[in-house]
């Protein structure tokens, strides 16, 4: 995985939480959780069902 892909995923986690009405602090925690989850899997595709909602 490239650094650019990791950054995109980090930002996507933040934006997804914000679009779902999460506050800035909760969204920041979500982006970190998403980034950690994705880097544990080969490539940038995680198994369906592996992602948990940010709430």
C-alpha atoms as a printed R data frame, in Angstrom:
   type eleno elety resid chain resno       x      y      z
1  ATOM     1    CA   UNK     A     1   0.000  0.000  0.000
2  ATOM     2    CA   UNK     A     2   1.334  3.403 -0.875
3  ATOM     3    CA   UNK     A     3   1.381  6.407  1.401
4  ATOM     4    CA   UNK     A     4  -1.159  8.129 -0.852
5  ATOM     5    CA   UNK     A     5  -3.645  5.277 -0.455
6  ATOM     6    CA   UNK     A     6  -3.203  5.298  3.324
7  ATOM     7    CA   UNK     A     7  -3.841  9.055  3.416
8  ATOM     8    CA   UNK     A     8  -6.950  8.682  1.264
9  ATOM     9    CA   UNK     A     9  -8.325  6.019  3.593
10 ATOM    10    CA   UNK     A    10  -7.493  8.131  6.637
11 ATOM    11    CA   UNK     A    11  -9.406 11.080  5.158
12 ATOM    12    CA   UNK     A    12 -12.294  8.877  3.995
13 ATOM    13    CA   UNK     A    13 -12.796  7.613  7.543
14 ATOM    14    CA   UNK     A    14 -13.019 11.175  8.817
15 ATOM    15    CA   UNK     A    15 -15.400 12.327  6.112
16 ATOM    16    CA   UNK     A    16 -17.650  9.275  6.445
17 ATOM    17    CA   UNK     A    17 -18.107  9.966 10.143
18 ATOM    18    CA   UNK     A    18 -18.713 13.694  9.588
19 ATOM    19    CA   UNK     A    19 -21.298 12.975  6.882
20 ATOM    20    CA   UNK     A    20 -23.002 10.700  9.408
21 ATOM    21    CA   UNK     A    21 -23.282 13.642 11.831
22 ATOM    22    CA   UNK     A    22 -20.341 12.715 14.081
23 ATOM    23    CA   UNK     A    23 -18.511 15.552 15.770
24 ATOM    24    CA   UNK     A    24 -14.891 16.390 14.929
25 ATOM    25    CA   UNK     A    25 -13.416 14.373 17.807
26 ATOM    26    CA   UNK     A    26 -15.452 11.250 17.022
27 ATOM    27    CA   UNK     A    27 -14.611 11.608 13.327
28 ATOM    28    CA   UNK     A    28 -10.891 11.836 14.139
29 ATOM    29    CA   UNK     A    29 -11.121  8.624 16.161
30 ATOM    30    CA   UNK     A    30 -12.960  6.951 13.278
31 ATOM    31    CA   UNK     A    31 -10.294  7.898 10.720
32 ATOM    32    CA   UNK     A    32  -7.588  6.376 12.882
33 ATOM    33    CA   UNK     A    33  -9.634  3.202 13.435
34 ATOM    34    CA   UNK     A    34 -10.265  2.837  9.695
35 ATOM    35    CA   UNK     A    35  -6.593  3.359  8.833
36 ATOM    36    CA   UNK     A    36  -5.477  0.768 11.404
37 ATOM    37    CA   UNK     A    37  -8.054 -1.725 10.167
38 ATOM    38    CA   UNK     A    38  -7.086 -1.363  6.506
39 ATOM    39    CA   UNK     A    39  -3.335 -1.664  6.945
40 ATOM    40    CA   UNK     A    40  -3.878 -5.038  8.631
41 ATOM    41    CA   UNK     A    41  -5.147 -6.520  5.351
42 ATOM    42    CA   UNK     A    42  -3.267 -7.284  2.156
43 ATOM    43    CA   UNK     A    43  -3.866 -4.606 -0.438
44 ATOM    44    CA   UNK     A    44  -6.522 -2.025  0.225
45 ATOM    45    CA   UNK     A    45  -9.526 -4.342  0.255
46 ATOM    46    CA   UNK     A    46 -10.815 -5.593  3.577
47 ATOM    47    CA   UNK     A    47 -13.241 -8.510  3.874
48 ATOM    48    CA   UNK     A    48 -16.924 -7.618  3.797
49 ATOM    49    CA   UNK     A    49 -18.199 -7.292  7.321
50 ATOM    50    CA   UNK     A    50 -14.758 -6.521  8.779
51 ATOM    51    CA   UNK     A    51 -15.517 -2.796  9.047
52 ATOM    52    CA   UNK     A    52 -17.553 -1.752 12.047
53 ATOM    53    CA   UNK     A    53 -19.640  1.446 12.213
54 ATOM    54    CA   UNK     A    54 -17.964  4.368 13.947
55 ATOM    55    CA   UNK     A    55 -20.594  4.602 16.680
